[in-house]
Amino acid sequence: MGELAGFVHLSAGQEAVAVGVCWNLRRDDWIASNHRGHGHLIAKGMSIEAMMAEIYGRSTGASKGIGGSMHMADPSVGVLGTNGIVGAGLPLANGPALSAKVRGTDQVSVCFFGDGASNQGTFNEALNFAAVFDLPTVFVLENNLYGETSSVEYTHRVDRISKRAAGFGIPGQTVNGMDVLEVLAAAAEAISRARAGHGPTLLECLTYRYYGHYEGDPDNYRSAAEIAAYREKDPIELLEAHILQGSFGEPEKLRRIEEKVDREIKEAVAHAKASPQPDPAEYRNGVFASGGE
């Protein structure tokens, strides 16, 4: 509709990873995210209104409207930020982890990244650094099978990227990233290990993105049958079925939750559209430590 400027990378289909991991984190723990990071930020507690306003490029946004979809941060809830550079969050996540170790706290730092980023040099540098210094960093690999348009079959020689952890002398584990309970359990173990001072873990979550790499992507590198097959494994529907089958909740309660979320999203969109554009005079604010000069 021409309402948004720049790229938007959707994480629909990957919700179980964000929720399963962040459920184990405290407010003072940190996360570093990537270009497909909206789910991570919501799960860590970031304001949906601030996120939507940033996507719309408005002054009430998380980055005051000048960062856009791929560049949002909120230190108040432990969000280092999303990042448009593939693999850039990996070494950044080691910063809070090193700080926590030096200060003697039990805070944990989590880095979310994709299978494409696992072939960047920053992957090797960050995991090696964290391993050598026993940092409380948990590296969460969201393997959605495609690095932009390239299948993991073309770009990796190992069947499980988590096997690379052995080269750094740290634990590596692969889990079903469409099952929030399986992610929850594996993340709980990795985060507890880091919090206890036993160092980093590489957690590979096998997941899938329902849409193209970005909004507008022709998406002609995947078959309709493949996408449909993964939609049958939808993480939200799987969790709903588990809740109902286990008598943990009632259909009416789940319906009220869906209505509440739908209302929050609509209100966030309305807030974004009603918010003013950024003042061009403020574009340099925050770029230079001395105030812009």
Stockholm file with secondary structure:
# STOCKHOLM 1.0

chainA/1-293         MGELAGFVHLSAGQEAVAVGVCWNLRRDDWIASNHRGHGHLIAKGMSIEAMMAEIYGRSTGASKGIGGSMHMADPSVGVLGTNGIVGAGLPLANGPALSAKVRGTDQVSVCFFGDGASNQGTFNEALNFAAVFDLPTVFVLENNLYGETSSVEYTHRVDRISKRAAGFGIPGQTVNGMDVLEVLAAAAEAISRARAGHGPTLLECLTYRYYGHYEGDPDNYRSAAEIAAYREKDPIELLEAHILQGSFGEPEKLRRIEEKVDREIKEAVAHAKASPQPDPAEYRNGVFASGGE
#=GR chainA/1-293 SS CCCCCSCCCCCTTCHHHHHHHHTTCCTTSEEECCTTCHHHHHHHTCCHHHHHHHHTTCTTSTTTTSSCTTCCCBGGGTEEECCSSTTTHHHHHHHHHHHHHHHTCCCCEEEEEETTGGGSHHHHHHHHHHHHTTCCEEEEEEECSEETTEEHHHHCSSSCGGGGGGGGTSCEEEEETTCHHHHHHHHHHHHHHHHTTCCCEEEEEECCCSSCSSTTCCCTTSCHHHHHHHHTTCHHHHHHHHHHHTTSSCHHHHHHHHHHHHHHHHHHHHHHHHSCCCCGGGTTTTTSTTSCC
#=GC SS_cons         CCCCCSCCCCCTTCHHHHHHHHTTCCTTSEEECCTTCHHHHHHHTCCHHHHHHHHTTCTTSTTTTSSCTTCCCBGGGTEEECCSSTTTHHHHHHHHHHHHHHHTCCCCEEEEEETTGGGSHHHHHHHHHHHHTTCCEEEEEEECSEETTEEHHHHCSSSCGGGGGGGGTSCEEEEETTCHHHHHHHHHHHHHHHHTTCCCEEEEEECCCSSCSSTTCCCTTSCHHHHHHHHTTCHHHHHHHHHHHTTSSCHHHHHHHHHHHHHHHHHHHHHHHHSCCCCGGGTTTTTSTTSCC
//
